[in-house]
Amino acid sequence: MSERLRVLIVDDTRLARHELRTLLGDLAKVECVGEADDVPAAREAITRLKPDLVLLDIQMPSGTGFDVLDGLDAAPLVVFTTAYDQYAVRAFEANALDYLVKPVVPERLAAAIAKACARRTAAQSPESSSRGLLSHDDQVFLRDGERCWFVALHEISRIVVDGNYARVWFRGETALLPRSLSALEARLDPALFFRANRNTLVNLRMVRNVELSVGDGYDLTLKDGSTVEVSRRQARELRERLTL
């Protein structure tokens, strides 16, 4: 992991991008790795540059900052920057790292950067990163209509096929993710998520109880009270995982 925090600036206004870059230049151990001025460019830059933190404008002509995050494989740390404070409640409900109202005050930006550095250090997982997998503390951005959330993988109890999408269950909430279950499984750490049956991935750390079921399978009771059936085909692998 680089000691410098790699930051991407996303704002449709050139002056705003310049001001943020100038403020970042005054901070130690921070590197501005790029800029983007609309939703498609921001998505491309996040995927290509893989920044540690995105300073993300909310209201842009081509869409919103929430549109930028929607559908990304993994969400970076995000600090929203906007001239409109009416978005603050929505941003914090989504569990964004911070929310800065323009014009951005240097001290507030420095505090947000400090939060990002602390969060990055806490979430570092060399084992999973070396395998190109999403780790325990990596986060995804979930959206259900106007409601949005940043969710760490360890907060997800299960992921279930829902048509061409995957329905994610977390913190007593549920939302659709525009990814197939197989695509998600390929990115998730197998030490954390287990394919219980054709339609369900389950977070093994959320399992509270395991019982034998009809047909030599298992019924898992999760910490949120839900149950997941483990097929006979997957039962042997589960025994090996849990040393049953």
Disulfide bonds with the S-S distance in Angstrom:
none
